[in-house]
Amino acid sequence: MRPLWRDLILKVWGGDPLQCPCCKGTTMPVRKVLPPKAIS
């Protein structure tokens, strides 16, 4: 079983990528995909 990307970042960098820097709460990843025209 492969480790989760969050666990790898915690192990290597020592910081939680999903932790809010302001309130220290756990953030929720958003899986929204934008069409290329909406980005530019």
mmCIF file of the N, C-alpha and C atoms, coordinates in Angstrom:
data_MODEL
# 
_entry.id   MODEL 
# 
loop_
_atom_site.group_PDB 
_atom_site.id 
_atom_site.type_symbol 
_atom_site.label_atom_id 
_atom_site.label_alt_id 
_atom_site.label_comp_id 
_atom_site.label_asym_id 
_atom_site.label_entity_id 
_atom_site.label_seq_id 
_atom_site.pdbx_PDB_ins_code 
_atom_site.Cartn_x 
_atom_site.Cartn_y 
_atom_site.Cartn_z 
_atom_site.occupancy 
_atom_site.B_iso_or_equiv 
_atom_site.pdbx_formal_charge 
_atom_site.auth_seq_id 
_atom_site.auth_comp_id 
_atom_site.auth_asym_id 
_atom_site.auth_atom_id 
_atom_site.pdbx_PDB_model_num 
ATOM 1   N N  . MET A 1 1  ? 0.841   -1.185 0.000   1.00 0.00 ? 1  MET A N  1 
ATOM 2   C CA . MET A 1 1  ? 0.000   0.000  0.000   1.00 0.00 ? 1  MET A CA 1 
ATOM 3   C C  . MET A 1 1  ? 0.884   1.246  0.000   1.00 0.00 ? 1  MET A C  1 
ATOM 4   N N  . ARG A 1 2  ? 0.599   2.162  -0.909  1.00 0.00 ? 2  ARG A N  1 
ATOM 5   C CA . ARG A 1 2  ? 1.382   3.395  -1.020  1.00 0.00 ? 2  ARG A CA 1 
ATOM 6   C C  . ARG A 1 2  ? 0.979   4.396  0.056   1.00 0.00 ? 2  ARG A C  1 
ATOM 7   N N  . PRO A 1 3  ? 1.942   5.126  0.610   1.00 0.00 ? 3  PRO A N  1 
ATOM 8   C CA . PRO A 1 3  ? 1.591   6.150  1.592   1.00 0.00 ? 3  PRO A CA 1 
ATOM 9   C C  . PRO A 1 3  ? 0.880   7.325  0.921   1.00 0.00 ? 3  PRO A C  1 
ATOM 10  N N  . LEU A 1 4  ? 0.063   7.997  1.684   1.00 0.00 ? 4  LEU A N  1 
ATOM 11  C CA . LEU A 1 4  ? -0.649  9.148  1.162   1.00 0.00 ? 4  LEU A CA 1 
ATOM 12  C C  . LEU A 1 4  ? 0.310   10.311 0.965   1.00 0.00 ? 4  LEU A C  1 
ATOM 13  N N  . TRP A 1 5  ? 0.008   11.197 0.020   1.00 0.00 ? 5  TRP A N  1 
ATOM 14  C CA . TRP A 1 5  ? 0.873   12.341 -0.251  1.00 0.00 ? 5  TRP A CA 1 
ATOM 15  C C  . TRP A 1 5  ? 1.026   13.214 0.989   1.00 0.00 ? 5  TRP A C  1 
ATOM 16  N N  . ARG A 1 6  ? -0.029  13.323 1.785   1.00 0.00 ? 6  ARG A N  1 
ATOM 17  C CA . ARG A 1 6  ? 0.033   14.127 3.007   1.00 0.00 ? 6  ARG A CA 1 
ATOM 18  C C  . ARG A 1 6  ? 1.037   13.532 3.995   1.00 0.00 ? 6  ARG A C  1 
ATOM 19  N N  . ASP A 1 7  ? 1.039   12.206 4.122   1.00 0.00 ? 7  ASP A N  1 
ATOM 20  C CA . ASP A 1 7  ? 1.972   11.544 5.033   1.00 0.00 ? 7  ASP A CA 1 
ATOM 21  C C  . ASP A 1 7  ? 3.417   11.721 4.581   1.00 0.00 ? 7  ASP A C  1 
ATOM 22  N N  . LEU A 1 8  ? 3.652   11.687 3.272   1.00 0.00 ? 8  LEU A N  1 
ATOM 23  C CA . LEU A 1 8  ? 5.007   11.874 2.757   1.00 0.00 ? 8  LEU A CA 1 
ATOM 24  C C  . LEU A 1 8  ? 5.508   13.289 3.027   1.00 0.00 ? 8  LEU A C  1 
ATOM 25  N N  . ILE A 1 9  ? 4.658   14.284 2.840   1.00 0.00 ? 9  ILE A N  1 
ATOM 26  C CA . ILE A 1 9  ? 5.054   15.673 3.094   1.00 0.00 ? 9  ILE A CA 1 
ATOM 27  C C  . ILE A 1 9  ? 5.319   15.879 4.581   1.00 0.00 ? 9  ILE A C  1 
ATOM 28  N N  . LEU A 1 10 ? 4.496   15.284 5.437   1.00 0.00 ? 10 LEU A N  1 
ATOM 29  C CA . LEU A 1 10 ? 4.730   15.373 6.873   1.00 0.00 ? 10 LEU A CA 1 
ATOM 30  C C  . LEU A 1 10 ? 6.083   14.769 7.256   1.00 0.00 ? 10 LEU A C  1 
ATOM 31  N N  . LYS A 1 11 ? 6.413   13.645 6.653   1.00 0.00 ? 11 LYS A N  1 
ATOM 32  C CA . LYS A 1 11 ? 7.658   12.952 6.983   1.00 0.00 ? 11 LYS A CA 1 
ATOM 33  C C  . LYS A 1 11 ? 8.879   13.727 6.490   1.00 0.00 ? 11 LYS A C  1 
ATOM 34  N N  . VAL A 1 12 ? 8.823   14.248 5.268   1.00 0.00 ? 12 VAL A N  1 
ATOM 35  C CA . VAL A 1 12 ? 9.986   14.909 4.678   1.00 0.00 ? 12 VAL A CA 1 
ATOM 36  C C  . VAL A 1 12 ? 10.144  16.342 5.178   1.00 0.00 ? 12 VAL A C  1 
ATOM 37  N N  . TRP A 1 13 ? 9.078   17.111 5.157   1.00 0.00 ? 13 TRP A N  1 
ATOM 38  C CA . TRP A 1 13 ? 9.159   18.537 5.469   1.00 0.00 ? 13 TRP A CA 1 
ATOM 39  C C  . TRP A 1 13 ? 8.759   18.862 6.908   1.00 0.00 ? 13 TRP A C  1 
ATOM 40  N N  . GLY A 1 14 ? 8.071   17.961 7.576   1.00 0.00 ? 14 GLY A N  1 
ATOM 41  C CA . GLY A 1 14 ? 7.686   18.197 8.955   1.00 0.00 ? 14 GLY A CA 1 
ATOM 42  C C  . GLY A 1 14 ? 6.507   19.127 9.126   1.00 0.00 ? 14 GLY A C  1 
ATOM 43  N N  . GLY A 1 15 ? 5.811   19.438 8.057   1.00 0.00 ? 15 GLY A N  1 
ATOM 44  C CA . GLY A 1 15 ? 4.652   20.314 8.132   1.00 0.00 ? 15 GLY A CA 1 
ATOM 45  C C  . GLY A 1 15 ? 3.450   19.681 7.467   1.00 0.00 ? 15 GLY A C  1 
ATOM 46  N N  . ASP A 1 16 ? 2.282   19.977 7.986   1.00 0.00 ? 16 ASP A N  1 
ATOM 47  C CA . ASP A 1 16 ? 1.052   19.427 7.428   1.00 0.00 ? 16 ASP A CA 1 
ATOM 48  C C  . ASP A 1 16 ? 0.561   20.330 6.304   1.00 0.00 ? 16 ASP A C  1 
ATOM 49  N N  . PRO A 1 17 ? 0.481   19.827 5.067   1.00 0.00 ? 17 PRO A N  1 
ATOM 50  C CA . PRO A 1 17 ? 0.049   20.665 3.948   1.00 0.00 ? 17 PRO A CA 1 
ATOM 51  C C  . PRO A 1 17 ? -1.430  21.051 4.009   1.00 0.00 ? 17 PRO A C  1 
ATOM 52  N N  . LEU A 1 18 ? -2.207  20.366 4.834   1.00 0.00 ? 18 LEU A N  1 
ATOM 53  C CA . LEU A 1 18 ? -3.628  20.675 4.937   1.00 0.00 ? 18 LEU A CA 1 
ATOM 54  C C  . LEU A 1 18 ? -3.963  21.489 6.185   1.00 0.00 ? 18 LEU A C  1 
ATOM 55  N N  . GLN A 1 19 ? -2.948  21.977 6.889   1.00 0.00 ? 19 GLN A N  1 
ATOM 56  C CA . GLN A 1 19 ? -3.194  22.769 8.084   1.00 0.00 ? 19 GLN A CA 1 
ATOM 57  C C  . GLN A 1 19 ? -3.223  24.252 7.723   1.00 0.00 ? 19 GLN A C  1 
ATOM 58  N N  . CYS A 1 20 ? -4.277  24.931 8.158   1.00 0.00 ? 20 CYS A N  1 
ATOM 59  C CA . CYS A 1 20 ? -4.437  26.360 7.896   1.00 0.00 ? 20 CYS A CA 1 
ATOM 60  C C  . CYS A 1 20 ? -3.375  27.132 8.679   1.00 0.00 ? 20 CYS A C  1 
ATOM 61  N N  . PRO A 1 21 ? -2.625  28.021 8.020   1.00 0.00 ? 21 PRO A N  1 
ATOM 62  C CA . PRO A 1 21 ? -1.595  28.779 8.733   1.00 0.00 ? 21 PRO A CA 1 
ATOM 63  C C  . PRO A 1 21 ? -2.178  29.816 9.700   1.00 0.00 ? 21 PRO A C  1 
ATOM 64  N N  . CYS A 1 22 ? -3.415  30.182 9.520   1.00 0.00 ? 22 CYS A N  1 
ATOM 65  C CA . CYS A 1 22 ? -4.033  31.200 10.382  1.00 0.00 ? 22 CYS A CA 1 
ATOM 66  C C  . CYS A 1 22 ? -4.635  30.604 11.650  1.00 0.00 ? 22 CYS A C  1 
ATOM 67  N N  . CYS A 1 23 ? -5.517  29.619 11.489  1.00 0.00 ? 23 CYS A N  1 
ATOM 68  C CA . CYS A 1 23 ? -6.260  29.091 12.641  1.00 0.00 ? 23 CYS A CA 1 
ATOM 69  C C  . CYS A 1 23 ? -5.788  27.720 13.085  1.00 0.00 ? 23 CYS A C  1 
ATOM 70  N N  . LYS A 1 24 ? -4.843  27.119 12.370  1.00 0.00 ? 24 LYS A N  1 
ATOM 71  C CA . LYS A 1 24 ? -4.300  25.782 12.664  1.00 0.00 ? 24 LYS A CA 1 
ATOM 72  C C  . LYS A 1 24 ? -5.338  24.670 12.535  1.00 0.00 ? 24 LYS A C  1 
ATOM 73  N N  . GLY A 1 25 ? -6.455  24.949 11.871  1.00 0.00 ? 25 GLY A N  1 
ATOM 74  C CA . GLY A 1 25 ? -7.457  23.927 11.605  1.00 0.00 ? 25 GLY A CA 1 
ATOM 75  C C  . GLY A 1 25 ? -7.107  23.163 10.341  1.00 0.00 ? 25 GLY A C  1 
ATOM 76  N N  . THR A 1 26 ? -7.805  22.086 10.096  1.00 0.00 ? 26 THR A N  1 
ATOM 77  C CA . THR A 1 26 ? -7.584  21.279 8.902   1.00 0.00 ? 26 THR A CA 1 
ATOM 78  C C  . THR A 1 26 ? -8.409  21.824 7.749   1.00 0.00 ? 26 THR A C  1 
ATOM 79  N N  . THR A 1 27 ? -7.758  22.077 6.630   1.00 0.00 ? 27 THR A N  1 
ATOM 80  C CA . THR A 1 27 ? -8.448  22.567 5.450   1.00 0.00 ? 27 THR A CA 1 
ATOM 81  C C  . THR A 1 27 ? -8.970  21.396 4.637   1.00 0.00 ? 27 THR A C  1 
ATOM 82  N N  . MET A 1 28 ? -9.928  21.669 3.782   1.00 0.00 ? 28 MET A N  1 
ATOM 83  C CA . MET A 1 28 ? -10.493 20.645 2.918   1.00 0.00 ? 28 MET A CA 1 
ATOM 84  C C  . MET A 1 28 ? -10.026 20.906 1.481   1.00 0.00 ? 28 MET A C  1 
ATOM 85  N N  . PRO A 1 29 ? -9.399  19.922 0.850   1.00 0.00 ? 29 PRO A N  1 
ATOM 86  C CA . PRO A 1 29 ? -8.987  20.123 -0.538  1.00 0.00 ? 29 PRO A CA 1 
ATOM 87  C C  . PRO A 1 29 ? -10.201 20.258 -1.453  1.00 0.00 ? 29 PRO A C  1 
ATOM 88  N N  . VAL A 1 30 ? -10.095 21.165 -2.407  1.00 0.00 ? 30 VAL A N  1 
ATOM 89  C CA . VAL A 1 30 ? -11.165 21.397 -3.370  1.00 0.00 ? 30 VAL A CA 1 
ATOM 90  C C  . VAL A 1 30 ? -10.748 20.766 -4.690  1.00 0.00 ? 30 VAL A C  1 
ATOM 91  N N  . ARG A 1 31 ? -11.623 19.998 -5.248  1.00 0.00 ? 31 ARG A N  1 
ATOM 92  C CA . ARG A 1 31 ? -11.318 19.321 -6.510  1.00 0.00 ? 31 ARG A CA 1 
ATOM 93  C C  . ARG A 1 31 ? -12.122 19.935 -7.647  1.00 0.00 ? 31 ARG A C  1 
ATOM 94  N N  . LYS A 1 32 ? -11.902 21.201 -7.880  1.00 0.00 ? 32 LYS A N  1 
ATOM 95  C CA . LYS A 1 32 ? -12.613 21.873 -8.951  1.00 0.00 ? 32 LYS A CA 1 
ATOM 96  C C  . LYS A 1 32 ? -11.658 22.060 -10.125 1.00 0.00 ? 32 LYS A C  1 
ATOM 97  N N  . VAL A 1 33 ? -12.089 21.638 -11.285 1.00 0.00 ? 33 VAL A N  1 
ATOM 98  C CA . VAL A 1 33 ? -11.288 21.761 -12.485 1.00 0.00 ? 33 VAL A CA 1 
ATOM 99  C C  . VAL A 1 33 ? -11.888 22.862 -13.346 1.00 0.00 ? 33 VAL A C  1 
ATOM 100 N N  . LEU A 1 34 ? -11.042 23.834 -13.683 1.00 0.00 ? 34 LEU A N  1 
ATOM 101 C CA . LEU A 1 34 ? -11.502 24.953 -14.503 1.00 0.00 ? 34 LEU A CA 1 
ATOM 102 C C  . LEU A 1 34 ? -11.100 24.732 -15.954 1.00 0.00 ? 34 LEU A C  1 
ATOM 103 N N  . PRO A 1 35 ? -11.945 25.149 -16.883 1.00 0.00 ? 35 PRO A N  1 
ATOM 104 C CA . PRO A 1 35 ? -11.540 25.072 -18.292 1.00 0.00 ? 35 PRO A CA 1 
ATOM 105 C C  . PRO A 1 35 ? -10.442 26.091 -18.559 1.00 0.00 ? 35 PRO A C  1 
ATOM 106 N N  . PRO A 1 36 ? -9.569  25.832 -19.536 1.00 0.00 ? 36 PRO A N  1 
ATOM 107 C CA . PRO A 1 36 ? -8.463  26.741 -19.817 1.00 0.00 ? 36 PRO A CA 1 
ATOM 108 C C  . PRO A 1 36 ? -8.894  28.175 -20.091 1.00 0.00 ? 36 PRO A C  1 
ATOM 109 N N  . LYS A 1 37 ? -10.050 28.391 -20.674 1.00 0.00 ? 37 LYS A N  1 
ATOM 110 C CA . LYS A 1 37 ? -10.514 29.749 -20.980 1.00 0.00 ? 37 LYS A CA 1 
ATOM 111 C C  . LYS A 1 37 ? -10.828 30.522 -19.695 1.00 0.00 ? 37 LYS A C  1 
ATOM 112 N N  . ALA A 1 38 ? -11.242 29.840 -18.649 1.00 0.00 ? 38 ALA A N  1 
ATOM 113 C CA . ALA A 1 38 ? -11.582 30.504 -17.390 1.00 0.00 ? 38 ALA A CA 1 
ATOM 114 C C  . ALA A 1 38 ? -10.342 30.961 -16.617 1.00 0.00 ? 38 ALA A C  1 
ATOM 115 N N  . ILE A 1 39 ? -9.187  30.355 -16.902 1.00 0.00 ? 39 ILE A N  1 
ATOM 116 C CA . ILE A 1 39 ? -7.959  30.703 -16.181 1.00 0.00 ? 39 ILE A CA 1 
ATOM 117 C C  . ILE A 1 39 ? -7.345  31.971 -16.739 1.00 0.00 ? 39 ILE A C  1 
ATOM 118 N N  . SER A 1 40 ? -7.329  32.131 -18.032 1.00 0.00 ? 40 SER A N  1 
ATOM 119 C CA . SER A 1 40 ? -6.675  33.311 -18.617 1.00 0.00 ? 40 SER A CA 1 
ATOM 120 C C  . SER A 1 40 ? -7.628  34.440 -18.895 1.00 0.00 ? 40 SER A C  1 
# 
